[in-house]
Amino acid sequence: MGIIVQKFGGSSVANVEKLNQVVSKILEEKEKGKDVVVVVSAQRKDY
């Protein structure tokens, strides 16, 4: 088992579609048995 740190921000968390992709990446590491630490920085606004 290991620890994975994932950081997401800007355009990667700009809308629901992108957030779903982020969740998939997090779950992919969890399914491998990793402990995951997630850092989310500023969200880009899509106007």
mmCIF file as Biopython writes it, N, C-alpha, C and O atoms, coordinates in Angstrom:
data_model
#
loop_
_atom_site.group_PDB
_atom_site.id
_atom_site.type_symbol
_atom_site.label_atom_id
_atom_site.label_alt_id
_atom_site.label_comp_id
_atom_site.label_asym_id
_atom_site.label_entity_id
_atom_site.label_seq_id
_atom_site.pdbx_PDB_ins_code
_atom_site.Cartn_x
_atom_site.Cartn_y
_atom_site.Cartn_z
_atom_site.occupancy
_atom_site.B_iso_or_equiv
_atom_site.auth_seq_id
_atom_site.auth_asym_id
_atom_site.pdbx_PDB_model_num
ATOM 1   N N  . MET A ? 1  ? 0.852   -1.180 0.000   1.0 0.0 1  A 1 
ATOM 2   C CA . MET A ? 1  ? 0.000   0.000  0.000   1.0 0.0 1  A 1 
ATOM 3   C C  . MET A ? 1  ? 0.888   1.230  0.000   1.0 0.0 1  A 1 
ATOM 4   O O  . MET A ? 1  ? 1.979   1.206  0.570   1.0 0.0 1  A 1 
ATOM 5   N N  . GLY A ? 2  ? 0.442   2.288  -0.623  1.0 0.0 2  A 1 
ATOM 6   C CA . GLY A ? 2  ? 1.174   3.537  -0.651  1.0 0.0 2  A 1 
ATOM 7   C C  . GLY A ? 2  ? 0.225   4.708  -0.554  1.0 0.0 2  A 1 
ATOM 8   O O  . GLY A ? 2  ? -0.995  4.552  -0.589  1.0 0.0 2  A 1 
ATOM 9   N N  . ILE A ? 3  ? 0.808   5.874  -0.433  1.0 0.0 3  A 1 
ATOM 10  C CA . ILE A ? 3  ? 0.013   7.101  -0.383  1.0 0.0 3  A 1 
ATOM 11  C C  . ILE A ? 3  ? 0.230   7.853  -1.684  1.0 0.0 3  A 1 
ATOM 12  O O  . ILE A ? 3  ? 1.363   8.037  -2.127  1.0 0.0 3  A 1 
ATOM 13  N N  . ILE A ? 4  ? -0.847  8.278  -2.279  1.0 0.0 4  A 1 
ATOM 14  C CA . ILE A ? 4  ? -0.829  9.074  -3.499  1.0 0.0 4  A 1 
ATOM 15  C C  . ILE A ? 4  ? -1.401  10.439 -3.153  1.0 0.0 4  A 1 
ATOM 16  O O  . ILE A ? 4  ? -2.463  10.533 -2.538  1.0 0.0 4  A 1 
ATOM 17  N N  . VAL A ? 5  ? -0.700  11.500 -3.545  1.0 0.0 5  A 1 
ATOM 18  C CA . VAL A ? 5  ? -1.215  12.863 -3.390  1.0 0.0 5  A 1 
ATOM 19  C C  . VAL A ? 5  ? -1.584  13.360 -4.778  1.0 0.0 5  A 1 
ATOM 20  O O  . VAL A ? 5  ? -0.756  13.368 -5.689  1.0 0.0 5  A 1 
ATOM 21  N N  . GLN A ? 6  ? -2.831  13.773 -4.928  1.0 0.0 6  A 1 
ATOM 22  C CA . GLN A ? 6  ? -3.298  14.295 -6.208  1.0 0.0 6  A 1 
ATOM 23  C C  . GLN A ? 6  ? -3.781  15.723 -5.990  1.0 0.0 6  A 1 
ATOM 24  O O  . GLN A ? 6  ? -4.539  15.993 -5.058  1.0 0.0 6  A 1 
ATOM 25  N N  . LYS A ? 7  ? -3.338  16.640 -6.857  1.0 0.0 7  A 1 
ATOM 26  C CA . LYS A ? 7  ? -3.746  18.046 -6.764  1.0 0.0 7  A 1 
ATOM 27  C C  . LYS A ? 7  ? -4.486  18.413 -8.038  1.0 0.0 7  A 1 
ATOM 28  O O  . LYS A ? 7  ? -4.022  18.152 -9.148  1.0 0.0 7  A 1 
ATOM 29  N N  . PHE A ? 8  ? -5.633  19.017 -7.853  1.0 0.0 8  A 1 
ATOM 30  C CA . PHE A ? 8  ? -6.450  19.440 -8.984  1.0 0.0 8  A 1 
ATOM 31  C C  . PHE A ? 8  ? -6.840  20.890 -8.781  1.0 0.0 8  A 1 
ATOM 32  O O  . PHE A ? 8  ? -7.096  21.320 -7.657  1.0 0.0 8  A 1 
ATOM 33  N N  . GLY A ? 9  ? -6.886  21.636 -9.861  1.0 0.0 9  A 1 
ATOM 34  C CA . GLY A ? 9  ? -7.297  23.032 -9.788  1.0 0.0 9  A 1 
ATOM 35  C C  . GLY A ? 9  ? -7.505  23.592 -11.180 1.0 0.0 9  A 1 
ATOM 36  O O  . GLY A ? 9  ? -7.267  22.921 -12.184 1.0 0.0 9  A 1 
ATOM 37  N N  . GLY A ? 10 ? -7.949  24.819 -11.217 1.0 0.0 10 A 1 
ATOM 38  C CA . GLY A ? 10 ? -8.138  25.507 -12.495 1.0 0.0 10 A 1 
ATOM 39  C C  . GLY A ? 10 ? -9.149  24.822 -13.377 1.0 0.0 10 A 1 
ATOM 40  O O  . GLY A ? 10 ? -10.266 24.531 -12.949 1.0 0.0 10 A 1 
ATOM 41  N N  . SER A ? 11 ? -8.754  24.560 -14.622 1.0 0.0 11 A 1 
ATOM 42  C CA . SER A ? 11 ? -9.696  24.001 -15.596 1.0 0.0 11 A 1 
ATOM 43  C C  . SER A ? 11 ? -10.096 22.567 -15.280 1.0 0.0 11 A 1 
ATOM 44  O O  . SER A ? 11 ? -11.126 22.100 -15.766 1.0 0.0 11 A 1 
ATOM 45  N N  . SER A ? 12 ? -9.294  21.847 -14.464 1.0 0.0 12 A 1 
ATOM 46  C CA . SER A ? 12 ? -9.645  20.454 -14.157 1.0 0.0 12 A 1 
ATOM 47  C C  . SER A ? 12 ? -10.817 20.342 -13.185 1.0 0.0 12 A 1 
ATOM 48  O O  . SER A ? 12 ? -11.352 19.251 -12.990 1.0 0.0 12 A 1 
ATOM 49  N N  . VAL A ? 13 ? -11.222 21.456 -12.574 1.0 0.0 13 A 1 
ATOM 50  C CA . VAL A ? 13 ? -12.391 21.448 -11.683 1.0 0.0 13 A 1 
ATOM 51  C C  . VAL A ? 13 ? -13.382 22.558 -12.063 1.0 0.0 13 A 1 
ATOM 52  O O  . VAL A ? 13 ? -14.118 23.067 -11.217 1.0 0.0 13 A 1 
ATOM 53  N N  . ALA A ? 14 ? -13.383 22.918 -13.343 1.0 0.0 14 A 1 
ATOM 54  C CA . ALA A ? 14 ? -14.174 24.062 -13.801 1.0 0.0 14 A 1 
ATOM 55  C C  . ALA A ? 14 ? -15.662 23.775 -13.959 1.0 0.0 14 A 1 
ATOM 56  O O  . ALA A ? 14 ? -16.481 24.692 -13.898 1.0 0.0 14 A 1 
ATOM 57  N N  . ASN A ? 15 ? -16.020 22.495 -14.162 1.0 0.0 15 A 1 
ATOM 58  C CA . ASN A ? 15 ? -17.436 22.180 -14.359 1.0 0.0 15 A 1 
ATOM 59  C C  . ASN A ? 15 ? -17.692 20.729 -13.927 1.0 0.0 15 A 1 
ATOM 60  O O  . ASN A ? 15 ? -16.768 20.009 -13.550 1.0 0.0 15 A 1 
ATOM 61  N N  . VAL A ? 16 ? -18.939 20.326 -13.987 1.0 0.0 16 A 1 
ATOM 62  C CA . VAL A ? 16 ? -19.330 19.005 -13.503 1.0 0.0 16 A 1 
ATOM 63  C C  . VAL A ? 16 ? -18.650 17.895 -14.301 1.0 0.0 16 A 1 
ATOM 64  O O  . VAL A ? 16 ? -18.216 16.901 -13.719 1.0 0.0 16 A 1 
ATOM 65  N N  . GLU A ? 17 ? -18.552 18.041 -15.596 1.0 0.0 17 A 1 
ATOM 66  C CA . GLU A ? 17 ? -17.907 17.020 -16.426 1.0 0.0 17 A 1 
ATOM 67  C C  . GLU A ? 17 ? -16.453 16.821 -16.002 1.0 0.0 17 A 1 
ATOM 68  O O  . GLU A ? 17 ? -15.990 15.689 -15.867 1.0 0.0 17 A 1 
ATOM 69  N N  . LYS A ? 18 ? -15.746 17.913 -15.795 1.0 0.0 18 A 1 
ATOM 70  C CA . LYS A ? 18 ? -14.342 17.838 -15.376 1.0 0.0 18 A 1 
ATOM 71  C C  . LYS A ? 18 ? -14.226 17.254 -13.969 1.0 0.0 18 A 1 
ATOM 72  O O  . LYS A ? 18 ? -13.319 16.469 -13.693 1.0 0.0 18 A 1 
ATOM 73  N N  . LEU A ? 19 ? -15.139 17.635 -13.086 1.0 0.0 19 A 1 
ATOM 74  C CA . LEU A ? 19 ? -15.125 17.087 -11.722 1.0 0.0 19 A 1 
ATOM 75  C C  . LEU A ? 19 ? -15.330 15.578 -11.741 1.0 0.0 19 A 1 
ATOM 76  O O  . LEU A ? 19 ? -14.705 14.858 -10.962 1.0 0.0 19 A 1 
ATOM 77  N N  . ASN A ? 20 ? -16.196 15.097 -12.619 1.0 0.0 20 A 1 
ATOM 78  C CA . ASN A ? 20 ? -16.412 13.654 -12.737 1.0 0.0 20 A 1 
ATOM 79  C C  . ASN A ? 20 ? -15.138 12.944 -13.190 1.0 0.0 20 A 1 
ATOM 80  O O  . ASN A ? 20 ? -14.862 11.829 -12.749 1.0 0.0 20 A 1 
ATOM 81  N N  . GLN A ? 21 ? -14.361 13.578 -14.064 1.0 0.0 21 A 1 
ATOM 82  C CA . GLN A ? 21 ? -13.091 13.005 -14.495 1.0 0.0 21 A 1 
ATOM 83  C C  . GLN A ? 21 ? -12.107 12.939 -13.327 1.0 0.0 21 A 1 
ATOM 84  O O  . GLN A ? 21 ? -11.363 11.969 -13.184 1.0 0.0 21 A 1 
ATOM 85  N N  . VAL A ? 22 ? -12.111 13.976 -12.498 1.0 0.0 22 A 1 
ATOM 86  C CA . VAL A ? 22 ? -11.250 14.001 -11.308 1.0 0.0 22 A 1 
ATOM 87  C C  . VAL A ? 22 ? -11.630 12.852 -10.376 1.0 0.0 22 A 1 
ATOM 88  O O  . VAL A ? 22 ? -10.758 12.139 -9.880  1.0 0.0 22 A 1 
ATOM 89  N N  . VAL A ? 23 ? -12.917 12.674 -10.141 1.0 0.0 23 A 1 
ATOM 90  C CA . VAL A ? 23 ? -13.387 11.607 -9.264  1.0 0.0 23 A 1 
ATOM 91  C C  . VAL A ? 23 ? -12.954 10.251 -9.805  1.0 0.0 23 A 1 
ATOM 92  O O  . VAL A ? 23 ? -12.553 9.376  -9.037  1.0 0.0 23 A 1 
ATOM 93  N N  . SER A ? 24 ? -13.030 10.072 -11.111 1.0 0.0 24 A 1 
ATOM 94  C CA . SER A ? 24 ? -12.607 8.806  -11.718 1.0 0.0 24 A 1 
ATOM 95  C C  . SER A ? 24 ? -11.127 8.536  -11.453 1.0 0.0 24 A 1 
ATOM 96  O O  . SER A ? 24 ? -10.746 7.402  -11.161 1.0 0.0 24 A 1 
ATOM 97  N N  . LYS A ? 25 ? -10.299 9.566  -11.552 1.0 0.0 25 A 1 
ATOM 98  C CA . LYS A ? 25 ? -8.865  9.406  -11.300 1.0 0.0 25 A 1 
ATOM 99  C C  . LYS A ? 25 ? -8.600  9.045  -9.841  1.0 0.0 25 A 1 
ATOM 100 O O  . LYS A ? 25 ? -7.732  8.225  -9.542  1.0 0.0 25 A 1 
ATOM 101 N N  . ILE A ? 26 ? -9.352  9.662  -8.942  1.0 0.0 26 A 1 
ATOM 102 C CA . ILE A ? 26 ? -9.194  9.366  -7.515  1.0 0.0 26 A 1 
ATOM 103 C C  . ILE A ? 26 ? -9.611  7.919  -7.239  1.0 0.0 26 A 1 
ATOM 104 O O  . ILE A ? 26 ? -8.892  7.178  -6.570  1.0 0.0 26 A 1 
ATOM 105 N N  . LEU A ? 27 ? -10.764 7.529  -7.752  1.0 0.0 27 A 1 
ATOM 106 C CA . LEU A ? 27 ? -11.266 6.173  -7.516  1.0 0.0 27 A 1 
ATOM 107 C C  . LEU A ? 27 ? -10.355 5.113  -8.135  1.0 0.0 27 A 1 
ATOM 108 O O  . LEU A ? 27 ? -10.218 4.017  -7.593  1.0 0.0 27 A 1 
ATOM 109 N N  . GLU A ? 28 ? -9.742  5.434  -9.251  1.0 0.0 28 A 1 
ATOM 110 C CA . GLU A ? 28 ? -8.818  4.507  -9.906  1.0 0.0 28 A 1 
ATOM 111 C C  . GLU A ? 28 ? -7.651  4.164  -8.971  1.0 0.0 28 A 1 
ATOM 112 O O  . GLU A ? 28 ? -7.250  3.003  -8.879  1.0 0.0 28 A 1 
ATOM 113 N N  . GLU A ? 29 ? -7.118  5.156  -8.291  1.0 0.0 29 A 1 
ATOM 114 C CA . GLU A ? 29 ? -6.023  4.913  -7.349  1.0 0.0 29 A 1 
ATOM 115 C C  . GLU A ? 29 ? -6.512  4.159  -6.113  1.0 0.0 29 A 1 
ATOM 116 O O  . GLU A ? 29 ? -5.813  3.283  -5.603  1.0 0.0 29 A 1 
ATOM 117 N N  . LYS A ? 30 ? -7.707  4.494  -5.634  1.0 0.0 30 A 1 
ATOM 118 C CA . LYS A ? 30 ? -8.282  3.790  -4.478  1.0 0.0 30 A 1 
ATOM 119 C C  . LYS A ? 30 ? -8.475  2.313  -4.794  1.0 0.0 30 A 1 
ATOM 120 O O  . LYS A ? 30 ? -8.221  1.457  -3.948  1.0 0.0 30 A 1 
ATOM 121 N N  . GLU A ? 31 ? -8.920  2.014  -6.005  1.0 0.0 31 A 1 
ATOM 122 C CA . GLU A ? 31 ? -9.146  0.626  -6.409  1.0 0.0 31 A 1 
ATOM 123 C C  . GLU A ? 31 ? -7.845  -0.159 -6.483  1.0 0.0 31 A 1 
ATOM 124 O O  . GLU A ? 31 ? -7.855  -1.387 -6.392  1.0 0.0 31 A 1 
ATOM 125 N N  . LYS A ? 32 ? -6.735  0.532  -6.646  1.0 0.0 32 A 1 
ATOM 126 C CA . LYS A ? 32 ? -5.415  -0.111 -6.642  1.0 0.0 32 A 1 
ATOM 127 C C  . LYS A ? 32 ? -4.918  -0.353 -5.222  1.0 0.0 32 A 1 
ATOM 128 O O  . LYS A ? 32 ? -3.843  -0.918 -5.021  1.0 0.0 32 A 1 
ATOM 129 N N  . GLY A ? 33 ? -5.710  0.082  -4.233  1.0 0.0 33 A 1 
ATOM 130 C CA . GLY A ? 33 ? -5.335  -0.122 -2.846  1.0 0.0 33 A 1 
ATOM 131 C C  . GLY A ? 33 ? -4.518  1.004  -2.240  1.0 0.0 33 A 1 
ATOM 132 O O  . GLY A ? 33 ? -3.964  0.856  -1.151  1.0 0.0 33 A 1 
ATOM 133 N N  . LYS A ? 34 ? -4.441  2.120  -2.931  1.0 0.0 34 A 1 
ATOM 134 C CA . LYS A ? 34 ? -3.666  3.262  -2.448  1.0 0.0 34 A 1 
ATOM 135 C C  . LYS A ? 34 ? -4.504  4.116  -1.503  1.0 0.0 34 A 1 
ATOM 136 O O  . LYS A ? 34 ? -5.725  4.198  -1.630  1.0 0.0 34 A 1 
ATOM 137 N N  . ASP A ? 35 ? -3.820  4.747  -0.556  1.0 0.0 35 A 1 
ATOM 138 C CA . ASP A ? 35 ? -4.442  5.808  0.227   1.0 0.0 35 A 1 
ATOM 139 C C  . ASP A ? 35 ? -4.269  7.085  -0.585  1.0 0.0 35 A 1 
ATOM 140 O O  . ASP A ? 35 ? -3.175  7.357  -1.077  1.0 0.0 35 A 1 
ATOM 141 N N  . VAL A ? 36 ? -5.316  7.859  -0.730  1.0 0.0 36 A 1 
ATOM 142 C CA . VAL A ? 36 ? -5.276  9.031  -1.594  1.0 0.0 36 A 1 
ATOM 143 C C  . VAL A ? 36 ? -5.537  10.293 -0.776  1.0 0.0 36 A 1 
ATOM 144 O O  . VAL A ? 36 ? -6.506  10.381 -0.023  1.0 0.0 36 A 1 
ATOM 145 N N  . VAL A ? 37 ? -4.645  11.260 -0.946  1.0 0.0 37 A 1 
ATOM 146 C CA . VAL A ? 37 ? -4.828  12.601 -0.395  1.0 0.0 37 A 1 
ATOM 147 C C  . VAL A ? 37 ? -5.121  13.504 -1.582  1.0 0.0 37 A 1 
ATOM 148 O O  . VAL A ? 37 ? -4.359  13.531 -2.548  1.0 0.0 37 A 1 
ATOM 149 N N  . VAL A ? 38 ? -6.224  14.244 -1.513  1.0 0.0 38 A 1 
ATOM 150 C CA . VAL A ? 38 ? -6.626  15.098 -2.624  1.0 0.0 38 A 1 
ATOM 151 C C  . VAL A ? 38 ? -6.567  16.554 -2.190  1.0 0.0 38 A 1 
ATOM 152 O O  . VAL A ? 38 ? -7.107  16.929 -1.150  1.0 0.0 38 A 1 
ATOM 153 N N  . VAL A ? 39 ? -5.901  17.370 -3.004  1.0 0.0 39 A 1 
ATOM 154 C CA . VAL A ? 39 ? -5.811  18.806 -2.783  1.0 0.0 39 A 1 
ATOM 155 C C  . VAL A ? 39 ? -6.533  19.468 -3.937  1.0 0.0 39 A 1 
ATOM 156 O O  . VAL A ? 39 ? -6.244  19.194 -5.102  1.0 0.0 39 A 1 
ATOM 157 N N  . VAL A ? 40 ? -7.478  20.346 -3.611  1.0 0.0 40 A 1 
ATOM 158 C CA . VAL A ? 40 ? -8.201  21.077 -4.647  1.0 0.0 40 A 1 
ATOM 159 C C  . VAL A ? 40 ? -7.910  22.562 -4.457  1.0 0.0 40 A 1 
ATOM 160 O O  . VAL A ? 40 ? -8.167  23.131 -3.396  1.0 0.0 40 A 1 
ATOM 161 N N  . SER A ? 41 ? -7.370  23.176 -5.509  1.0 0.0 41 A 1 
ATOM 162 C CA . SER A ? 41 ? -7.080  24.609 -5.442  1.0 0.0 41 A 1 
ATOM 163 C C  . SER A ? 41 ? -8.154  25.374 -6.177  1.0 0.0 41 A 1 
ATOM 164 O O  . SER A ? 41 ? -9.245  24.850 -6.403  1.0 0.0 41 A 1 
ATOM 165 N N  . ALA A ? 42 ? -7.868  26.586 -6.550  1.0 0.0 42 A 1 
ATOM 166 C CA . ALA A ? 42 ? -8.866  27.491 -7.128  1.0 0.0 42 A 1 
ATOM 167 C C  . ALA A ? 42 ? -9.573  26.883 -8.337  1.0 0.0 42 A 1 
ATOM 168 O O  . ALA A ? 42 ? -8.960  26.276 -9.216  1.0 0.0 42 A 1 
ATOM 169 N N  . GLN A ? 43 ? -10.884 27.073 -8.339  1.0 0.0 43 A 1 
ATOM 170 C CA . GLN A ? 43 ? -11.717 26.576 -9.432  1.0 0.0 43 A 1 
ATOM 171 C C  . GLN A ? 43 ? -11.842 27.660 -10.492 1.0 0.0 43 A 1 
ATOM 172 O O  . GLN A ? 43 ? -12.182 28.803 -10.189 1.0 0.0 43 A 1 
ATOM 173 N N  . ARG A ? 44 ? -11.565 27.291 -11.740 1.0 0.0 44 A 1 
ATOM 174 C CA . ARG A ? 44 ? -11.755 28.241 -12.823 1.0 0.0 44 A 1 
ATOM 175 C C  . ARG A ? 44 ? -13.240 28.425 -13.074 1.0 0.0 44 A 1 
ATOM 176 O O  . ARG A ? 44 ? -14.003 27.459 -13.056 1.0 0.0 44 A 1 
ATOM 177 N N  . LYS A ? 45 ? -13.643 29.644 -13.304 1.0 0.0 45 A 1 
ATOM 178 C CA . LYS A ? 45 ? -15.046 29.922 -13.576 1.0 0.0 45 A 1 
ATOM 179 C C  . LYS A ? 45 ? -15.281 29.910 -15.086 1.0 0.0 45 A 1 
ATOM 180 O O  . LYS A ? 45 ? -14.606 30.621 -15.831 1.0 0.0 45 A 1 
ATOM 181 N N  . ASP A ? 46 ? -16.234 29.107 -15.528 1.0 0.0 46 A 1 
ATOM 182 C CA . ASP A ? 46 ? -16.663 29.119 -16.915 1.0 0.0 46 A 1 
ATOM 183 C C  . ASP A ? 46 ? -17.891 30.002 -16.991 1.0 0.0 46 A 1 
ATOM 184 O O  . ASP A ? 46 ? -18.937 29.657 -16.442 1.0 0.0 46 A 1 
ATOM 185 N N  . TYR A ? 47 ? -17.781 31.117 -17.651 1.0 0.0 47 A 1 
ATOM 186 C CA . TYR A ? 47 ? -18.904 32.050 -17.736 1.0 0.0 47 A 1 
ATOM 187 C C  . TYR A ? 47 ? -19.621 31.906 -19.050 1.0 0.0 47 A 1 
ATOM 188 O O  . TYR A ? 47 ? -20.597 32.612 -19.301 1.0 0.0 47 A 1 
#
